[in-house]
């Protein structure tokens, strides 16, 4: 079955720097991949979706890349701010058929210091 | 704005009690989900419903059942709560097509004593 690996260690960076988070998967290449943000005690909030035929997607200060050869997605936040501090989750389809079911990585916690 | 509402933010129940977690969405979504989230384990899918009265088991359905009598409401039921079901429970609706984003509720933190 598909497995997702995100760095479980927290990422600490200085305000203004670019944060880069990694999502690796182990099995078949998914048709798409999603990124979510989760604040403590709250439900995750959708940020971006990238499809397998897209190399890169941008939304304001966010950029996501998708490398099906490396089986990896990178999530970048440029000019990071303390308000970007949160846990970021990647999600993939649970199977090769398009049922809509998603599985999630454990998430990486980002801490942006002023 | 899109909204998924979970009926209880915090619940404390005793071992053996029957527990109902209610979730309502106002987006006319076909697909709805129940996940639980535990430290170090991430979000794990319990059950998935793709239409009224239609459901599919997720990765960890044991000890749980679900009900979807109306499109907007998806309920998670713990027939006999156990301490290992202490967790954060998250309900979600899925926007648009099957690749659509999930809209999550605020979560229900359940403690089973």
Contacts between the chains, C-beta under 8 A, distances in Angstrom:
chain1	res1	chain2	res2	distance
A	8	B	40	7.6
A	31	B	99	7.1
A	32	B	99	5.3
A	34	B	101	6.5
A	34	B	102	7.9
A	36	B	102	7.8
A	41	B	107	7.3
A	42	B	106	6.1
A	42	B	107	7.0
A	43	B	4	7.8
A	43	B	90	5.4
A	43	B	92	7.5
A	43	B	104	3.1
A	43	B	105	5.5
A	43	B	106	5.4
A	43	B	107	5.3
A	44	B	43	7.6
A	44	B	90	7.5
A	44	B	102	7.5
A	44	B	104	5.2
A	45	B	104	7.3
A	46	B	101	3.7
A	46	B	102	6.5
A	46	B	103	7.3
A	49	B	99	6.8
A	49	B	101	6.6
A	51	B	99	7.8
A	89	B	42	7.4
A	89	B	43	7.2
A	91	B	102	7.7
A	93	B	99	7.9
A	94	B	45	7.0
A	98	B	98	4.9
A	98	B	99	7.0
A	99	B	48	7.6
A	99	B	50	7.1
A	99	B	56	7.7
A	99	B	98	6.3
A	100	B	31	4.7
A	100	B	48	7.8
A	100	B	50	7.1
A	100	B	94	5.4
A	100	B	97	7.9
A	100	B	98	3.5
A	100	B	99	7.4
A	100	B	100	7.3
A	101	B	33	7.5
A	101	B	45	6.5
A	101	B	48	5.4
A	101	B	56	7.7
A	101	B	58	7.2
A	102	B	33	7.8
A	102	B	45	7.7
A	102	B	102	6.4
A	103	B	45	6.7
A	103	B	59	7.6
A	104	B	35	7.6
A	104	B	42	5.4
A	104	B	43	4.1
A	105	B	42	6.2
A	106	B	40	7.0
A	106	B	41	7.1
A	106	B	42	3.8
A	107	B	42	6.3
